[in-house]
Amino acid sequence: AIGHTRWATNGDVSQSNAHPQTDAAGHVAVVHNGIIENYMALRAELESQGVPLVSQTDTEVIPNLLAAALRDGCGSLEQAVRTVCARLEGCYAFAAVRAEEPDRIVAVRRGNPLVVGFGQEGAFLGSDPFAFGPGAHSMAAPEDGEMVVLARSGVRFLDGAGLEIQKERRPVEPGWGEADKNGCPYYMLKEIQEQPQALLHTLQQDDALLLEVAMEVLRARQVVFTACGTSRHAALIGRYLFSHVARKFSDVVMASEFGYFADSIDRHTLVIAVSQSGETADVLDGVRLAKQAGARIVGIVNRPS
């Protein structure tokens, strides 16, 4: 089974835009996280071929392209996914099922997170181990461009060429991402009440690692924070503390605008990337640019994996 709770990136919040999205014949279904940047061109191509499209989503092109690839000679859903991914632009993770292969789910990622959980009752796919709750005791994560096949016979990981590869399983840390409300009516109230404990956890860091980061700050000619949303607000507070405590000037760049400042980043720059998930797309794009320029990178994230 596949399902996905997703806000409407394209189109209204409606039944027709909800996931899973299927091909016109209803034989292939897909759930998808991310944005297909060239979906308008793909949509126009499908419509010119007489394929009826009923949603406003970018997702709907994927099952229809998969169905076309299967009609054109791809012998399996795995082959069809590999063929279609070569045509998709943007960052995404999606999982697909096919009526003719009811015993398997095929999933792939490029730029968006995807993890596989293993538990007593089977294997699971999600964007984050948090989604598995107590149902998974271990997990493995495919890299960009890799595919995972969940079947009755087990789980297989494939590289971009379709060759099977081995993935190390890591334990899902007990207590991480507790889903219980602890008697509170709302998660927000629970998190407000957890703040004293959260601050204590934040302070329980590796002293040697903190010293290493401090030395990086000291050596750097310039220090730049990059983050989005609430992580950026935290970085703005951090900027004041850097000045007050360390007498070190630093700057905060919105991750989506980092590319505009990339020309001034070099090997004498320390980039501190802040992201709750560690998977924020704009932050990762900035980190890649900074690495290409030879900068040192420090990541501050809230996920063990």
Contacts in CASP RR format, 6 or more apart in sequence:
PFRMAT RR
TARGET T0000
AUTHOR 0000-0000-0000
METHOD contacts of the structure
MODEL  1
AIGHTRWATNGDVSQSNAHPQTDAAGHVAVVHNGIIENYMALRAELESQG
VPLVSQTDTEVIPNLLAAALRDGCGSLEQAVRTVCARLEGCYAFAAVRAE
EPDRIVAVRRGNPLVVGFGQEGAFLGSDPFAFGPGAHSMAAPEDGEMVVL
ARSGVRFLDGAGLEIQKERRPVEPGWGEADKNGCPYYMLKEIQEQPQALL
HTLQQDDALLLEVAMEVLRARQVVFTACGTSRHAALIGRYLFSHVARKFS
DVVMASEFGYFADSIDRHTLVIAVSQSGETADVLDGVRLAKQAGARIVGI
VNRPS
2 20 0 8 1.000
2 29 0 8 1.000
2 30 0 8 1.000
2 31 0 8 1.000
2 95 0 8 1.000
2 96 0 8 1.000
2 97 0 8 1.000
2 105 0 8 1.000
2 125 0 8 1.000
3 19 0 8 1.000
3 20 0 8 1.000
3 31 0 8 1.000
4 19 0 8 1.000
4 20 0 8 1.000
4 31 0 8 1.000
4 32 0 8 1.000
4 33 0 8 1.000
6 19 0 8 1.000
6 31 0 8 1.000
6 32 0 8 1.000
6 33 0 8 1.000
7 13 0 8 1.000
8 14 0 8 1.000
8 17 0 8 1.000
8 57 0 8 1.000
9 34 0 8 1.000
9 35 0 8 1.000
9 57 0 8 1.000
9 58 0 8 1.000
10 17 0 8 1.000
10 39 0 8 1.000
10 56 0 8 1.000
10 57 0 8 1.000
10 58 0 8 1.000
10 59 0 8 1.000
11 17 0 8 1.000
11 55 0 8 1.000
11 56 0 8 1.000
11 57 0 8 1.000
12 56 0 8 1.000
16 54 0 8 1.000
16 55 0 8 1.000
16 56 0 8 1.000
17 55 0 8 1.000
17 56 0 8 1.000
17 57 0 8 1.000
19 30 0 8 1.000
19 31 0 8 1.000
19 32 0 8 1.000
19 59 0 8 1.000
20 29 0 8 1.000
20 30 0 8 1.000
20 31 0 8 1.000
20 97 0 8 1.000
21 29 0 8 1.000
21 30 0 8 1.000
21 31 0 8 1.000
21 32 0 8 1.000
21 55 0 8 1.000
21 57 0 8 1.000
21 59 0 8 1.000
21 60 0 8 1.000
21 62 0 8 1.000
21 63 0 8 1.000
22 28 0 8 1.000
22 29 0 8 1.000
22 30 0 8 1.000
22 63 0 8 1.000
23 63 0 8 1.000
23 64 0 8 1.000
23 66 0 8 1.000
23 67 0 8 1.000
24 51 0 8 1.000
24 52 0 8 1.000
24 53 0 8 1.000
24 64 0 8 1.000
24 67 0 8 1.000
25 67 0 8 1.000
26 63 0 8 1.000
26 99 0 8 1.000
27 67 0 8 1.000
27 98 0 8 1.000
27 99 0 8 1.000
27 100 0 8 1.000
28 63 0 8 1.000
28 64 0 8 1.000
28 66 0 8 1.000
28 67 0 8 1.000
28 70 0 8 1.000
28 77 0 8 1.000
28 96 0 8 1.000
28 97 0 8 1.000
28 98 0 8 1.000
28 99 0 8 1.000
29 63 0 8 1.000
29 96 0 8 1.000
29 97 0 8 1.000
29 98 0 8 1.000
30 59 0 8 1.000
30 62 0 8 1.000
30 63 0 8 1.000
30 66 0 8 1.000
30 94 0 8 1.000
30 95 0 8 1.000
30 96 0 8 1.000
31 59 0 8 1.000
31 94 0 8 1.000
31 95 0 8 1.000
32 58 0 8 1.000
32 59 0 8 1.000
32 62 0 8 1.000
32 92 0 8 1.000
32 93 0 8 1.000
32 94 0 8 1.000
33 92 0 8 1.000
33 93 0 8 1.000
33 94 0 8 1.000
33 112 0 8 1.000
33 113 0 8 1.000
33 127 0 8 1.000
34 90 0 8 1.000
34 91 0 8 1.000
34 92 0 8 1.000
34 93 0 8 1.000
34 112 0 8 1.000
35 58 0 8 1.000
35 90 0 8 1.000
35 91 0 8 1.000
35 92 0 8 1.000
36 42 0 8 1.000
36 58 0 8 1.000
36 59 0 8 1.000
36 61 0 8 1.000
36 62 0 8 1.000
36 88 0 8 1.000
36 89 0 8 1.000
36 90 0 8 1.000
36 92 0 8 1.000
37 89 0 8 1.000
37 90 0 8 1.000
38 87 0 8 1.000
38 88 0 8 1.000
38 89 0 8 1.000
38 90 0 8 1.000
39 58 0 8 1.000
39 61 0 8 1.000
42 61 0 8 1.000
42 65 0 8 1.000
42 87 0 8 1.000
42 88 0 8 1.000
43 53 0 8 1.000
43 60 0 8 1.000
43 61 0 8 1.000
46 53 0 8 1.000
46 61 0 8 1.000
46 64 0 8 1.000
46 65 0 8 1.000
46 68 0 8 1.000
47 53 0 8 1.000
49 68 0 8 1.000
51 64 0 8 1.000
51 68 0 8 1.000
53 60 0 8 1.000
53 61 0 8 1.000
53 64 0 8 1.000
54 60 0 8 1.000
59 94 0 8 1.000
62 84 0 8 1.000
62 88 0 8 1.000
62 94 0 8 1.000
62 96 0 8 1.000
63 96 0 8 1.000
65 84 0 8 1.000
65 87 0 8 1.000
66 77 0 8 1.000
66 80 0 8 1.000
66 81 0 8 1.000
66 84 0 8 1.000
66 96 0 8 1.000
66 98 0 8 1.000
69 79 0 8 1.000
69 80 0 8 1.000
69 83 0 8 1.000
69 84 0 8 1.000
70 77 0 8 1.000
70 80 0 8 1.000
70 98 0 8 1.000
74 80 0 8 1.000
74 83 0 8 1.000
76 101 0 8 1.000
77 96 0 8 1.000
77 97 0 8 1.000
77 98 0 8 1.000
77 101 0 8 1.000
77 104 0 8 1.000
77 106 0 8 1.000
78 106 0 8 1.000
78 147 0 8 1.000
78 149 0 8 1.000
78 158 0 8 1.000
78 162 0 8 1.000
81 96 0 8 1.000
81 106 0 8 1.000
81 108 0 8 1.000
81 147 0 8 1.000
82 147 0 8 1.000
82 160 0 8 1.000
82 162 0 8 1.000
85 108 0 8 1.000
85 110 0 8 1.000
85 145 0 8 1.000
88 110 0 8 1.000
90 110 0 8 1.000
90 111 0 8 1.000
91 110 0 8 1.000
91 111 0 8 1.000
91 112 0 8 1.000
91 281 0 8 1.000
92 109 0 8 1.000
92 110 0 8 1.000
92 111 0 8 1.000
92 112 0 8 1.000
93 107 0 8 1.000
93 108 0 8 1.000
93 109 0 8 1.000
93 110 0 8 1.000
93 111 0 8 1.000
93 112 0 8 1.000
93 113 0 8 1.000
93 114 0 8 1.000
93 127 0 8 1.000
94 107 0 8 1.000
94 108 0 8 1.000
95 105 0 8 1.000
95 106 0 8 1.000
95 107 0 8 1.000
95 125 0 8 1.000
96 105 0 8 1.000
96 106 0 8 1.000
96 107 0 8 1.000
97 104 0 8 1.000
97 105 0 8 1.000
97 106 0 8 1.000
103 151 0 8 1.000
103 152 0 8 1.000
104 149 0 8 1.000
104 150 0 8 1.000
104 151 0 8 1.000
104 152 0 8 1.000
105 125 0 8 1.000
105 149 0 8 1.000
105 150 0 8 1.000
105 151 0 8 1.000
106 147 0 8 1.000
106 148 0 8 1.000
106 149 0 8 1.000
106 150 0 8 1.000
107 114 0 8 1.000
107 125 0 8 1.000
107 142 0 8 1.000
107 147 0 8 1.000
107 148 0 8 1.000
107 149 0 8 1.000
107 150 0 8 1.000
108 114 0 8 1.000
108 142 0 8 1.000
108 145 0 8 1.000
108 146 0 8 1.000
108 147 0 8 1.000
108 148 0 8 1.000
109 142 0 8 1.000
109 143 0 8 1.000
109 144 0 8 1.000
109 145 0 8 1.000
109 146 0 8 1.000
110 144 0 8 1.000
110 145 0 8 1.000
111 144 0 8 1.000
111 281 0 8 1.000
111 284 0 8 1.000
112 127 0 8 1.000
112 279 0 8 1.000
112 281 0 8 1.000
113 127 0 8 1.000
113 128 0 8 1.000
113 141 0 8 1.000
113 277 0 8 1.000
113 279 0 8 1.000
114 125 0 8 1.000
114 126 0 8 1.000
114 127 0 8 1.000
114 141 0 8 1.000
114 142 0 8 1.000
114 148 0 8 1.000
115 125 0 8 1.000
115 126 0 8 1.000
115 127 0 8 1.000
115 128 0 8 1.000
115 129 0 8 1.000
115 139 0 8 1.000
115 140 0 8 1.000
115 141 0 8 1.000
115 305 0 8 1.000
116 123 0 8 1.000
116 124 0 8 1.000
116 125 0 8 1.000
116 126 0 8 1.000
116 139 0 8 1.000
116 140 0 8 1.000
116 141 0 8 1.000
116 142 0 8 1.000
116 148 0 8 1.000
116 150 0 8 1.000
116 155 0 8 1.000
117 123 0 8 1.000
117 124 0 8 1.000
117 125 0 8 1.000
117 126 0 8 1.000
117 129 0 8 1.000
117 132 0 8 1.000
117 136 0 8 1.000
117 138 0 8 1.000
117 139 0 8 1.000
117 140 0 8 1.000
117 172 0 8 1.000
118 124 0 8 1.000
118 136 0 8 1.000
118 137 0 8 1.000
118 138 0 8 1.000
118 139 0 8 1.000
118 140 0 8 1.000
118 155 0 8 1.000
118 169 0 8 1.000
119 135 0 8 1.000
119 136 0 8 1.000
119 137 0 8 1.000
119 138 0 8 1.000
120 135 0 8 1.000
120 137 0 8 1.000
121 135 0 8 1.000
123 150 0 8 1.000
123 154 0 8 1.000
123 155 0 8 1.000
124 131 0 8 1.000
124 132 0 8 1.000
124 135 0 8 1.000
124 136 0 8 1.000
125 148 0 8 1.000
125 150 0 8 1.000
126 132 0 8 1.000
128 277 0 8 1.000
128 303 0 8 1.000
129 136 0 8 1.000
129 139 0 8 1.000
129 172 0 8 1.000
129 176 0 8 1.000
129 303 0 8 1.000
129 305 0 8 1.000
130 176 0 8 1.000
130 177 0 8 1.000
130 179 0 8 1.000
132 139 0 8 1.000
132 172 0 8 1.000
133 172 0 8 1.000
133 177 0 8 1.000
133 179 0 8 1.000
136 172 0 8 1.000
137 171 0 8 1.000
137 172 0 8 1.000
138 169 0 8 1.000
138 170 0 8 1.000
138 171 0 8 1.000
138 172 0 8 1.000
139 169 0 8 1.000
139 170 0 8 1.000
139 171 0 8 1.000
139 172 0 8 1.000
139 305 0 8 1.000
140 157 0 8 1.000
140 167 0 8 1.000
140 168 0 8 1.000
140 169 0 8 1.000
140 170 0 8 1.000
141 167 0 8 1.000
141 305 0 8 1.000
142 148 0 8 1.000
142 157 0 8 1.000
142 167 0 8 1.000
145 159 0 8 1.000
145 160 0 8 1.000
146 157 0 8 1.000
146 158 0 8 1.000
146 159 0 8 1.000
146 160 0 8 1.000
146 165 0 8 1.000
147 157 0 8 1.000
147 158 0 8 1.000
147 159 0 8 1.000
147 160 0 8 1.000
147 162 0 8 1.000
148 155 0 8 1.000
148 156 0 8 1.000
148 157 0 8 1.000
148 158 0 8 1.000
149 155 0 8 1.000
149 156 0 8 1.000
149 157 0 8 1.000
149 158 0 8 1.000
156 164 0 8 1.000
157 164 0 8 1.000
157 165 0 8 1.000
157 166 0 8 1.000
157 167 0 8 1.000
158 164 0 8 1.000
158 165 0 8 1.000
159 165 0 8 1.000
170 305 0 8 1.000
173 304 0 8 1.000
176 304 0 8 1.000
181 187 0 8 1.000
181 190 0 8 1.000
182 190 0 8 1.000
182 193 0 8 1.000
183 190 0 8 1.000
184 190 0 8 1.000
184 193 0 8 1.000
191 198 0 8 1.000
213 298 0 8 1.000
216 270 0 8 1.000
216 296 0 8 1.000
216 298 0 8 1.000
217 223 0 8 1.000
217 242 0 8 1.000
217 246 0 8 1.000
217 248 0 8 1.000
217 270 0 8 1.000
218 248 0 8 1.000
219 270 0 8 1.000
220 268 0 8 1.000
220 269 0 8 1.000
220 270 0 8 1.000
220 296 0 8 1.000
221 268 0 8 1.000
221 269 0 8 1.000
222 249 0 8 1.000
222 250 0 8 1.000
222 251 0 8 1.000
222 268 0 8 1.000
222 269 0 8 1.000
222 270 0 8 1.000
223 242 0 8 1.000
223 248 0 8 1.000
223 249 0 8 1.000
223 250 0 8 1.000
223 251 0 8 1.000
223 269 0 8 1.000
223 270 0 8 1.000
223 272 0 8 1.000
224 250 0 8 1.000
224 251 0 8 1.000
224 252 0 8 1.000
224 253 0 8 1.000
224 261 0 8 1.000
224 265 0 8 1.000
224 269 0 8 1.000
224 270 0 8 1.000
224 271 0 8 1.000
224 272 0 8 1.000
225 232 0 8 1.000
225 235 0 8 1.000
225 238 0 8 1.000
225 239 0 8 1.000
225 250 0 8 1.000
225 251 0 8 1.000
225 252 0 8 1.000
225 253 0 8 1.000
225 271 0 8 1.000
225 272 0 8 1.000
225 273 0 8 1.000
225 274 0 8 1.000
226 235 0 8 1.000
226 252 0 8 1.000
226 253 0 8 1.000
226 254 0 8 1.000
226 255 0 8 1.000
226 258 0 8 1.000
226 271 0 8 1.000
226 272 0 8 1.000
226 273 0 8 1.000
226 274 0 8 1.000
226 283 0 8 1.000
226 286 0 8 1.000
226 287 0 8 1.000
226 290 0 8 1.000
227 234 0 8 1.000
227 235 0 8 1.000
227 252 0 8 1.000
227 254 0 8 1.000
227 255 0 8 1.000
227 273 0 8 1.000
227 274 0 8 1.000
227 275 0 8 1.000
227 280 0 8 1.000
227 283 0 8 1.000
228 254 0 8 1.000
228 255 0 8 1.000
228 256 0 8 1.000
228 275 0 8 1.000
228 280 0 8 1.000
228 282 0 8 1.000
228 283 0 8 1.000
230 276 0 8 1.000
231 274 0 8 1.000
231 275 0 8 1.000
231 276 0 8 1.000
231 280 0 8 1.000
231 283 0 8 1.000
232 252 0 8 1.000
232 254 0 8 1.000
232 255 0 8 1.000
232 274 0 8 1.000
234 274 0 8 1.000
235 252 0 8 1.000
235 272 0 8 1.000
235 274 0 8 1.000
236 252 0 8 1.000
238 250 0 8 1.000
239 250 0 8 1.000
239 251 0 8 1.000
239 252 0 8 1.000
242 248 0 8 1.000
242 249 0 8 1.000
242 250 0 8 1.000
243 249 0 8 1.000
243 250 0 8 1.000
250 272 0 8 1.000
253 261 0 8 1.000
255 273 0 8 1.000
255 280 0 8 1.000
255 282 0 8 1.000
255 283 0 8 1.000
255 285 0 8 1.000
255 286 0 8 1.000
256 282 0 8 1.000
258 282 0 8 1.000
258 285 0 8 1.000
258 286 0 8 1.000
258 289 0 8 1.000
258 290 0 8 1.000
259 285 0 8 1.000
259 286 0 8 1.000
259 289 0 8 1.000
262 286 0 8 1.000
262 289 0 8 1.000
262 290 0 8 1.000
262 293 0 8 1.000
265 271 0 8 1.000
265 289 0 8 1.000
265 290 0 8 1.000
265 293 0 8 1.000
265 294 0 8 1.000
265 295 0 8 1.000
266 293 0 8 1.000
266 294 0 8 1.000
266 295 0 8 1.000
267 293 0 8 1.000
267 294 0 8 1.000
267 295 0 8 1.000
267 296 0 8 1.000
269 290 0 8 1.000
269 293 0 8 1.000
269 294 0 8 1.000
269 295 0 8 1.000
269 296 0 8 1.000
270 295 0 8 1.000
270 296 0 8 1.000
270 297 0 8 1.000
270 298 0 8 1.000
271 286 0 8 1.000
271 287 0 8 1.000
271 290 0 8 1.000
271 295 0 8 1.000
271 296 0 8 1.000
271 297 0 8 1.000
271 298 0 8 1.000
272 298 0 8 1.000
272 299 0 8 1.000
272 300 0 8 1.000
273 283 0 8 1.000
273 286 0 8 1.000
273 287 0 8 1.000
273 297 0 8 1.000
273 298 0 8 1.000
273 299 0 8 1.000
273 300 0 8 1.000
274 283 0 8 1.000
274 299 0 8 1.000
274 300 0 8 1.000
274 301 0 8 1.000
275 283 0 8 1.000
275 299 0 8 1.000
275 300 0 8 1.000
275 301 0 8 1.000
276 301 0 8 1.000
276 302 0 8 1.000
276 303 0 8 1.000
277 301 0 8 1.000
277 302 0 8 1.000
277 303 0 8 1.000
278 284 0 8 1.000
278 301 0 8 1.000
278 302 0 8 1.000
278 303 0 8 1.000
287 297 0 8 1.000
290 297 0 8 1.000
291 297 0 8 1.000
END
